[in-house]
Amino acid sequence: MPEFDKPHIDISARVNRTQYQAPRQNIGGGGAPRIRAEHGAMIAAQFEAAFRDADENRPEDDRVDAAEGVYIEVDLRRGSNPEKVLQRKRDGVLPGAAKPQENGDLRIALYVPDEARPVLEEIVRDYREGNLNNNGAAPNHKKIEPIEAIRRARLETFWTDNAEAMPQGAQDTIWWEVWCFPGMDNRVADAAGRLGCLIAEAHYWLSFPEAVVIPVKTTRATIELLLFATAGVSELRRASTTPAFFLDQDTEEQLQWTEDLAERVRWPAGDAPAVCLLDTGVNRAHMLIEPSLSAGDLLMINPDWGGDDHHGHGTGMAGLALFGDLTPRLEDAGEIDLSHRLESVKILPPNGFPANQPESYGSITQSGVAISEINNSERDRFFCLAVTNENVSGARATTWSAAIDQAAIGKMAGDENDAPRRLFVISAGNAPPEIEPANILDADELPVEDPAQAWNALTVGGYTNKTAIGDVGYEDWTPLKAAGDISPFTRTSVTWPQGRAPIKPDIVMEAGNRASSPLGTEVLSLDSLAPLSTGDDVATHPLVPFAATSAAAAQAARLAAQIGAAHSGLWPETIRALIVHSAEWTPHMKAQLQAANGKTARYPLLRRFGHGVPDFARASASATNHLALIAENEIQPFRMVRDENGKKHKKFGDCHYYKLPWPTDVLEGLGEQDVRLKLTLSYFIEPNPGRFAAIDPQRYQSFGLRFDLKRRAETEQNFVERVNALERDDPLAGGPDGGDNFGWTFGSNSMSSGSLHCDEWVGPAVQLAARNVVCVKPVMGWWRDSAKNCSRTGRYALVVTLSAPDVEVDLHTPIQTSVEAGIGIEIAV
C-alpha cells in the first residue's frame, strides 16, 4: 500500500473561466402531428366540460369564503414543460401537482381563476382560427398541441405520495402536508382553522421557492373541502411517520477495559471540530465521552427534556463518532489522539413528554442546527443524523430531506447571507430485523429511507468485514454475509428511478453482520458480529454492541471531523468530495462489478455499494504514486443578457477549464501500463421540492454541474468546441465528435441527478498523457427562472486523483513542481 504522507495539490488558481452555452441536443418527445381542426375542437370541448363540471361541484360552506377559481386536471404528452404550456402568472393560472403516468405523459393540477377563463378560451380560439406562421404552425401551438386531455380535478389529482398512503374513508384522519402556492399559505391556514383542522405551529412550516408546506391534521373529507374552497393548495402528501431507531441488545464487558482506554486517550482541545449528534441525547458520565463533550454542549430542542440519553441510542452513536469501533481500540496498548469533539442536540423527547409531531422533523432538524450554532458560533461541526422514517422510501424529495438540503447550503429560516455551509452525515436506514430466513428481504428490495435522499448530505449505508463468530453456544453458526459484502442491516436505492433520484448511499461503513443457524432456519444478530461502542448504563454496561446503519453513519461523521481537523478551512463540499473520492470497493464488490456486462448493468451496483469504503489516509493525504489535485472555486451557472432590441434573455453563465499538470514524459514512459484517473465533483444545491421536482430533477436543484475530460485524440481547441457551443464559429452547429471515450467505470449517464458526481477512468498511461484538460460546466436548474437568481454564484469542489498502483513511480514531485511554477495553465480558449 502506498505511504500517504504527502500533501494534496491545490489547483484552484489554474482555473480558466469563459462564458458557456450548452450544445444543442435532440431530446426527443413529441408525438404524432396534430390535426389543428380536430385537436382544437377537442381541447375547446374538454375545457368547457371541465369548467362546467368544476362549477357544479364547487364546495359551499359558510365557514369559508366562496372560491374564486377552480382546479382542472390536464394531461400533457411526454417531454412537455408544464410551465411553458400551462402557466400564466399574470392571469393567476398556476400549475400545481405533477404526476408521471405509465405511458410517459404528465398529469397536472391546474388552478384557473374565474376571471382567467376568457384568456384560456382566447388562446384556444387563436389556435383554431388564427393564421399560420411562415413555418406552417398555428398560433399558440406550443401551448395547445402538448395537451392530451382535460377534465375536472379530483382529490387524487393533488396526491403525489404513494397511492396506498392516501386515506380512503371520508372520516379517516391523518397529518397532511398541505403544499401551498407562495403567498397563499396564510389564506389556506386561515381557512383550515375555520374548518376545525389542527394546524401545526408556524415554526413547523417550511418555505421553499415554489411552495410553503403547512402540516394539517384533519379528515379526508375536510381536506377535500379545504382544497377546493381555498384554491391555494398545489399538492398534498402524507406527513412523515414516526422515526425508527436501530438498536441491538446490551452485553457486559470488563469495566477495566474502558478505564484503560480512557487513560490512553489524548483528549481534544475545546475549540476542536465537533461531530454534532442530532439524536436522543448522550450520557456524558461515560468515562470515554465526558472529556470530549462539555456540559455546555449537551443541548436539546425543549429545555424541559434535559440533555441526558433517555434511550441509549445517542450514547452508542457518541462512542463510534469519537473512536470508531472500540474493539481494536481496547485491544491496542498505544496512545490515541483525538482531534475532534462531540456536541449533542436531543431532538427526540424522553418518556413522559408528548411525542414529536411526525410532520415536524424538517423544522426540528433545522432547529437543532440553529441551537448548536447559537451555542458556539465559532466551532466547525459536522451534523450526524441516524433517525429515519421507517418504511418511507427516499425515492423523491420530502419536506424533511429538503429541509436538510436547505440547511446544508445555508438557506434555512433565520440564516444570514453569509450563513455557513453545513455537512450532514445521514444513515441510509435499516432492514427489518427478521429472524426467519423466508421473511428476510434482499437489500435491493429495501429502499433507502427518508431523509437520506437529501442531495447535499453524505448518505451512509452499511457493509461488513465481521465474519468471526465468538459468541458462546453459536460456534457452528455461519455469518450471513461474506466479508466485504453489504451488511444485512442496510438498504439501497436500486429500485429508485435512474435519472431522477440521486445515487444513494454515497459510501458504506462497517455496520455489522448477522448469523445463520446450522440448518438455515433462523437468523440472529450476535454480539461478536457488531461494532463495539459506549453504553448509556455506565455502571453495568459501559460497552455495548452497536450495529446497523446508525453505526455506519457515526463512523462516517467521525471521518468527516478527522479530515476537518487535519485540514482546517476546507469547505464542507470539499470534505464530502474527499470522503467519497477516497472510497474503494472491496474485493467482493469488485468481483460483482467485473461480472456486470456494460455500464447499464453497473448502475444497480453503484446504488447498492455507493462508491465503496472510504479511507482517512487517502482522503487526507497523497502518496508518491497516488496523488490528488483539489480545486475549490465559485461559478456563475446562469446570466441575463440583452439582445440588440433590449430584450432580456436567460442563458447559461460560465464554465471552468483546468489544465491538468500531467508529467507527460513520465506517463509516456510508462507506455501501455494501466493508470487510474478518478474525478469527483461536489457542490450543494438550493432545493425546490414543490410541484415538478419529483418528475424533473432540474426543477429541484438550483443549478447542476457536470465534468468532461478531454479525449486522447482531441486537440484542446476541438475539446472546448465540443463541450461549449460558444467556442464554435456557429454556436447552433454541431461540434467535433471527440473520438472514443472508453475506460470509464460508469459513464456520464450515471451523473444525471444529485449534487455529487464521481467516476474513474482506467487505461494506458500513454493515453492519459493526452487527456489533460477537464471542464466543469453548468446544467439547468430553477435559478435560471428569474432575473434575481440568474446572477447568483454557486461553489464547488473538484478532486482529481492520478494513481499508478502497480508501479513504483514518482508522480507527485513533477506535478507539484509544475503547479508551484505555474507551468501550463492556459488552454486554447
N, C-alpha and C positions, 0 to 999 in steps of 0.2 A: 504494500500500500504506500502511496506517495506520502512524504512528510510535509504536512500543510503548515509551513512556518514562514511563508512569505505574504506580504500584503496583497490584497486585491488592487487592481489598477484602475484608477478613475479616468474615464474618457469623456466626462461631461463636457469639457471645453472643446472637444473635437467635433461638436455638432455643426452641421451646415443646415441653415434654415432657408426654406423657399416656399413660395405660395404653391398651393396644391389644388388640383382638380382630379377627381376620380375618373378613370377611364369609363367610357360608356359600356354598358352591359345590356344584353338582351335577357331580361329576367322572366320572360315567358308570360303566362297568364292569358288573359283574354278569353276567347271562345269563338263560337260561330258568329259571323257578321249579323248585325241586327237588320231586320226589315223595318224601316222607320215607321211606316204607317201602322203596321201590326203592333210593334213594340210600344209605340207612343200611345196607341189606343188602349193597350193592356195596362200600361202604367197609370194612365188617367183614370181608368175604371177602378183600378185597385186603390189608388189614393182616395177616390170618392167613397168607396165601400169601407175602407179602413177608418176614415174620419166619421162616417155615419155610425159605424159600429162603436167607435170610441165614445161618440156623443151619447148614444143610447145607454152606455154603461158608465157614464160619469157618476162617481160617488156623490151622494148627498148626505151631509151630516152637519147638524147645527153647531157642532164643536169646532169645526174648521171652516175657513173661508172657501168659497167656491173656486175650483181650479180654473186657471186662466189659459189652459192649454191641454193637450192630450199627448199620449205616447202611442207611437205606431212601431211596428216591427218590420224591418227592411232586410231582405236577403240580398247580399252583393256577391257577384261572381268572384271566383278565386283571383287573387292578386290585386284586388281593388283597394284603394286607400279610402277608408270611411270618411275621413275629414274632408278630403278633396271632393268626394262625391256628395256628401250629405250636409256638412256643417256650413251654416251661415250665421256667424256670431252676431253680426249687426242686426239681424232679424230675430235672434234668440233661438234659432234652430240648432239643437245640440245633440250629437250622437253620444249615447251612453254605453251600456254594457255591450261587449262584443264577444261572440262565441263562434269558434270554427265549427262547421258542420262536417259530416262524414265525407261528403263529396268535395270538400275543399272550399265551399262557399263560406261567407261570413254572415252571421245573423246579428243585426244591430238594433238596439233600442234607441229610437229617435224621438226626442221631445220637440213638439211643434206648438208654439204659442198660437192661440186662435187668430191673432192678428197677422200671423205669418203665412196663413194658408194661401191667401191670394198670391204671395210671392212664389210658392211652390207650384201653384196652378199655372202661373205665367211661364215658369221655367219649362214645364211640360208642354204648354201650348207653343212656345217658341220652337221647341224641339220638333214638334209635329208639323208646324206650319211655316217655319222660317225658311229663308233662302239658304241653300247650301253654300259653303265657302269654296275657295279655289281648289281645295283638296277633295271636294265632294262630301264633306262632313256636315251634318246638321248642326244648328246652334245647340249649345248645351249637351252635345253628345257625350262629353266626358262625365256629365252628371246623371244622365238618364240611362245610357246603354249598359253600365255596370249593374243596374238593378235587375234582379231576377224576380222578386215578388215583394208585395207589401200587404200587411194585414194589421189588425189591432194588436197591440202589445198585451201580453198576459204577465202575471207574476213571474212565471218561469222564464220569460224573456230576460229578466234582470238577474237571475240567479246564475252566478259564474263559479260557484263552488261545485264540489262533486254532487251529482244528481241525487244520490242516495242520502246525502246530508240534509236535503230540504224537507222541512216538516210537511206532512201530508194532511193532517187534520186541521180544520179551521181553528180549533182552540189549542193546538199544540203550541207550547210556549218555549222559546229559546232566546239566547242572546244573539241578536243580528248585528252584523256590521253593515251599517247604512252609509253607503258611499254617496256623497252629495256633490253636485256641481259647485265649483268655487263661488262663494258669495251667497249661496242659497242654504248654507248649513244652519244658520240661526233660524231661518224660516221653517226648515224641517224639524229642528229641535223644538221650536215653539209649538208646532202642530202636534208633535209626538207627546209633549207634555199635556196638551189639552185632550188628547185621546187616552190619557191614563197610562202611557208607557213609562217604564222605568228607564231613565236616561243616565248613562254614565256621566260622572262629573267632568267638567270641561277639560281638566288636566289629563284625562284619559283619551281625549280626542287626538287624532293625528292629522296633520296637514301636509299634503303633498301638492305638487304643481297643478295637478288636474283634479284633485279631489280632497275633500275633508271627510274623514271617517268618524262616524258617531256610533258608539255601541248603544244599542237599544234592546231592552228585554220586553217582549210582548208576544202576542199570539200571531199566527199566520194571518188570521182574518184582519187584525188591526194593522199589521204591516202592509197589507194589500190596500187598505183604506188610506193609510199614510202615503203610500207610494203614488196612487193616482189622484189624491186630493191636493198634494202639495206641489207636484211637478218639479221637485228639486232633487230627486234621487236619481243617480246614474247607474247604480249597481247594488246588488245585495249578496252577502255571504254569511255563512255561519261563523260566529265568533269563535276564537280558539278554545280548544278543550283544555282540561287540566294537565299540567306538566307531569311527566313521569321521571322518576329518578332510577338510577341504576346502581343497586347495592348488592353486595354479597354478604354471606354470613361472617360473623366475627370469629377470630381464633386467638387463643392465648399464646404469647411468645414470651421469652425471658426478658424481664424488665431491665436487667443489666445490659443487654444488647443496646437498648435505647440510650441508657445513660452513657455507655462507652462511646457511642456515635456522637452524642451531644458534646462530649468532651473533645472530640477530634475536629469539630467544625470551627472554622474561622468565619465568624458571622459578618453579614454585610453592614456597610455604613448606613446611616439614617437617610441619606439622600440617594441611595442606590435605586435603579429602576425597580418597578414592582409588577408582580402579577396581581391584578385586581380580580378577586373571585366574586362573581355575582351568583350567590348560592344560598345556603341555609345557615350561614354564619360559620364561625370557626371557634373551636375550643382552644383559646390562647394559652391555657395552662399546660399544654403539652410541651415537654422539655425540648422537642425538636422544632417547635414552632415559635414559642414565646420570644426568643431573641430576634426573630425576623418579622414579627408582627407586633407593632406597638399598640398600646391600648387606644391611642387616638386614631388608629387606622382600622378599628373594629366598628364598622358603620352599619346602618340599617335604614330601610325605607321609612319605617314607622318607629319613632323613638321608643314607643312602648314595647317593642318586640325584644329589645336587648340584642347584643351582638354575638352572644354565645351560639353554639351549634345545637339546635334542638332536634336534629335528625341524624347527624353523623356524616352526612354526605360531604358537607363543606370541609370538615377536618380531613377526610380522606383525600379530597382534592388538594388541600393545602400541602400535605406531605409530598405528593407527587410533583406539585408545582415547584416546590423548593429543591427536592433531591432527586426526582425521578424514582424509579423502582428502588425501594430500600434494601432489597435482598443483597445486591453486590456491595452496597454501602456498609451494611452490617458485617459482611464477611471481610471487608478490607480493613487494614490496620492503619492506613495512612491518613494524613490530614485532608480535609475537604474545604475548599474555598468557595464560599457563596458570594456571588457578585450581584444578587438581586434579592428583593424583599417580597413581602406579601401585603396586600390590602384585602379587606373583606367587606362586602356590602350585602347584607342579608336582604334578599328580595322576596323571600317566602315566609309567611307568618308562622309562628310556633303554635303548638296546640293551645286551644282556648281562645284563639283570635279568629275572626271571620276569614275564610279563605279569600285569596285574591280573586277578583272578578276575572274569569278566564279570558275575557276580551281585552284585558288591560296590559298584557305583558309587553307590548311595544313601548307604551309610555312608562311602565315600571322600569324597564331596562334603561331607557333614556334617563329616568330619574336617578337610577343607580350610578350612571356615568357622571351626572352633574354633581351628585353628593360627594363622590370621590375627588373630583377636581376642585370643588369648593373647599374641601378639607385640606388639600395640599395641591396648589395650582402649579408648583414648580417641578413636581416629580414626573418623570417619564413612567408610563404604565401601559400594561397590556391586559386587555379585558378577557376573561375566561368565563365562558357560559356553557355549562353542561346540563342545562334544563331544556327539554324539548317537548313538543306536543305529541303525545302518544298517538301513533297511528294516523297522524296528519302528514301526508306527503308534502315535500317541499318542491314539487314539480313547477309551481308557479309562485310568484311573489305574494306574500301576505302582509298584513299591517305590521306584524312582528319583524319579519325579515327586512321589510322596507325601512322600519324604524332603526334597525341596526345599520343598514346601508347609509341611512341619513346621518346617524351619529358618527359613522366612520369617516365621512367626508367633511364633518364639521358643520352640518346644516340642520341640526335638531333645534327645537324651540329653545330660545334663550342664547343660542350661540352667536357670538360676535363675528364680524367679517374675518378676524384673524384667529378664529377658533382652531384648536389643534385637530389634525387628522388622528384617527384612533384605529388601532388594530384589534379586532375581535377574533378570538380563537373559540370555535364552537364545535361541540361534539355532533357527530352525524346521526346519533340516535341508536337505540339498541334493538336487537332482535328479541322477541318474547322468550323468556327462559323456559322453554318447553322441556319436559322430561322424556316423553315418549317420542322415539325417533320418527314415527309416522306423522307427528304433528309439527316437526321442525321444517320450516320453510328455508329454501335456499336464499342467500343474501341478495341475489339478483331479483327476488320477488318481494323484497322488503325495501321500499324506497326511503331514502334519507328524509328525516323528519324536519318539519318546521321548527326553528327558523334557520336551519343550517344551509338553506339555499341562498342566503344573503350573498350577493355578488362580491361585496367588499371584504367579507370575512375570510379567514383561513379555516376551512372546514376539515375536521379530522375524523377519519374512520379508523378502524382497528385491524391490525394484523397480529400474528403471534409467532414467537420462536419458542414458546413454552411447551415442551413435549415430555419433560421428565416428571413422571407422577411419583410423588413421595409420600402421599397420604397413607397411613396405616389402614390396611384392610382393602386397599384398592390396587394392590401391586399387579394384578392381572388385567386391569382395565387398560384401554388404549386411548391415546389422545384423539380427539375428534378431527382436528385439523393437522396437516403436516407442517413442519417448520417452514416458515416463510410464506405461508398462505394467509388469507384474510382470517381474522378472528371469527369464531362462530357467534360473537356478540354483535357484529357490526351490520350496517346497512349500506346500500349502494344506490346509484342513480341510473342503473341500467335501463329501467323502464321509462325514464324521462324522455321527452321528445328531443331528438338531436336537432340542434339549430335554434331551439327556443329556450331551453333550460341550461344553466351553466353546468359545467362538469364538476361534480362533487362526488366523493371528498377530494380535496386538493392533495392531501397526504394521508398516510396511515402511520400510526404509532402502536406500540405494544398495548394490547387490550386484553390479553389472556386467552386461554383455551378452555375447552370442556373435555370431558372424558366419556367414553362409551363402555358399557358393561361387556363382559366376555361374550355373551350371547347376542349382543347388539339390541337388547330390549329396553335399555334405559340409558339416558344421558344426564350427567350431573356436572355441576360446577365445583371443582375441587380447589382447595386452598393452594396446593402446590402449583397450580396452573394459572395463578393470578399474580399480578404485580403486588408488592407489599407496600403498605402506606401507614400513615398515622391514624390511630383510632381516637374517637372523642371520649371514650371511657378510659382515661389515662391510668387509673389505679389498677384496673383489671385487664384491659385490652389496649395497651399502648400501641400495638402493631396489629393491623388487620389486613386481610386480603381485599384488594380493591381493583376490580376488573371492569371491563366493558369500555365503551367509548368515552365515558367520563374520565377514566384513567388516561386514555389516549389524548384527550383534549388537554388535561392538566400537564402532561409531559410536553406537549407541543407549546403550551404557553410558557413553560419553563425555558424551552429552547429560544423562543422569541425574546424573552427577557435577558437570557445569556448573550444573545447577539447584540441586543440594545446596550448592554453593559460594556461589551467589548468594543463597540463602535458607536460611541455617543454621537448623536447628531444625524444618524441615518433616518430617513423618512420611514414611517410605518409601511408605506407601499414597497419600499426597498427591502425592509426586513422580511415582509411576506415573500417577495421575489426570491431572496436568498434562501429562505427555508425551502420553498418549492424547488428552486434550482439545484439545491444540494441533494434532493431526494433521488434515490436509486431504487430500482425494482430488485427484489430478492431473486435468487436463482429459481425458486418455484414460480414466481411471477414471470420471469423472463422466458421460462420454458413455454408458458401459455402464449406469450407474445410471439415467439418464434413459430409456434404451431398455427397461429392465425394467418389466414390466407388473404393478404391485402389489407390496406388501411381501413376499409369499412369494417372488417372483422375485428380490428384492433380497438375500435371505439368503445365497445362494451367493456373491454379490459381496462381502459382508461377510467371509465365510470365505476369500475369495481375497485381498482387498486389506487386510484388517483395517480399522482406522479411518483409514488413509492415512499420509501422510508428516508426521512431527512437525516443529516449528519452535521453536528456542530462544527467539526474540523473543516469540512468542505464549505460550509456556509460562512465561516468566519475568516478563512484564510486561503491562500493559493499555495501551490507547490511548483516545483521546477518544471514538471511536465503536465501540470493541471492548473491553469490559471484562469481567473475571472476578471473580465472587464466590466466596470459598472458605470452607468450614466444616470444621473438624476437631472431632469430638465422639465421646464414648463412648455406647453404647446397651446396655440390657439386653434381649436378644431374648426371653427367657422368664422365667417366675416360677412359684413354687409357692404355691398358696393353699389354705386350708382352708374347707370348707363349714360349714354350721351344725351338722353332726354330727361335726365334727373330722376329716373325711376329706380327705386331700391330693389336689389336682388340679394337673396341669401345664398352664399356659396361656401364651399369648404375654405378653411383658412390655410394653415401651414402643414408642411411635412418636414421631417428631420432626416438627414442622412449622416451616417457615421462611416468614416474611412477606417476600417479595422487595420491595426498596425501589425499585420502578419509578417513574420520573418520569412520572406519569400525564399531566400536561399536555403534555409533550414527545411522548409516544407518540401521544396522541390528535391532536396537531397534525400528526403525520406521516400520519395517516389510513390510506389503503389501501396506503401504501408498505410493501413487504415488509421485515421484520426477521428476524433469526435468533436462536433461543434454543437453546443447547446445554447438556445436563446430563450429567455424568459422576459415577458413584458407585463408589468404590474401597474395598475392605476386604480383609482377609486372613482366611481360614478356617483352622480346625484340621482337618487331614484325617483321614478314617477310611476307608481304602481297602478294608477287608475286606468280605466277604460280599455285601451288596446294593448296594454303591456303583456297580457297573457298570450296574445297571438303574434306579437311582433316585438322581439327583444330590443329593437332600436327605439321603441317608444318608452321602454322602461329606463334605458340608460340616457344620461345627459349627453354623452358622446362615447364613441368607442375608438379604439386604436388597434392597429394590426402592424405586424412587421413583415418585411420582404427582404430576401437576401439576393444579392447579385449572383447570377448563374455563371458557370465556368466559361461558357462560350460568349458571354456578353461583354461588350465594351462598357465603360462607365456611362457613356452617352446613351447607348441603347438601353441600359438599365433604367436610367432616370426617365427616358421617354416611355418605357414600358409601364412603369408604376405611376407616372404623373403626366396626365394629358396636357398640362400647360407647358411641358417641355417640348412638345411636338410642334412642327410648323403649322399643322392643322389640329387643334385640340379635339375636333369631332371625328377625326380619322382614327383608324386602328393603329396601335403601337407595334413595335417589334415583337417578334414571337418570344425571344429569350432563350429558346433551346430547352434541353432536358433539365428536369429538376428532381432527379431521383435521389434517394438516400434518406429522406425524411421518415421518421417513425410514424407520425400521424397525419401530417399534411395540413393544408390551410383549412380544410373543411372542419377540422376539429376545433377551430378557433372562432366559431360563428356566434358565440354568446359568452357572457361572463366578462369579468374585468381582469382576468389573469390568463395569459396565453404562454404555453411552454411547449417546445418541440426540440427534437435532437436530429442532427444530420450526421451520418457515418459514411465515410468514403475515403478514397485515396488522398494522401496529403498533397500530392501534386495538383489535384483538382481544387482543393480548398485554397491553395495559394492564390487562385484567380477569383475566389468568392470572398471579396474583401470589402464590400460596401453593404451596409444594412440600412433600410429605410423604415422609419416609423411614421405611419400615415393614419389620418382620421377616417372613421366611418360615421354613418348617420347617428343622430341622437336628438332628443327633444329640445336641446339648447338651440338648435337651428330654427326652431319655430318662431322665435321673436327677435326683434332688434335688440332688446335688452340683454338677451343671453348670447347673441351672436359674437359679442366682443369678449366674452369671458375666456379665461385660460384654465386649462387643467394641467396636472403634472403627472409624471410617470417615472418609473424606474425600469431601466433596461439592463439585463445581466447577460453577458456573452461569455461562455466558457470554451476554451480550446484545450483539449487534452489528448495526449498520446499515451494511453495507459499501458501499452505493451512495449514501449520504447523508453530507454533512459536517454532523454534528450532535454536540453535546457531551452525551453520556450519562453520562460519568464524574463530572463535577463535581456534578450534583444528587444522584446516587446516593451518592457519598462523603459529601456534606454530610448527607444523610438518615441514613446509618449512624452517622456520628460523633455526631449529635444524638440517636440512639436513637429516631427517629421511626417510629411504625407497627410496633412489634414484635409486639404481642399479636394473636392471632386468636380467632375465635369458638369456643372450646372450653371 
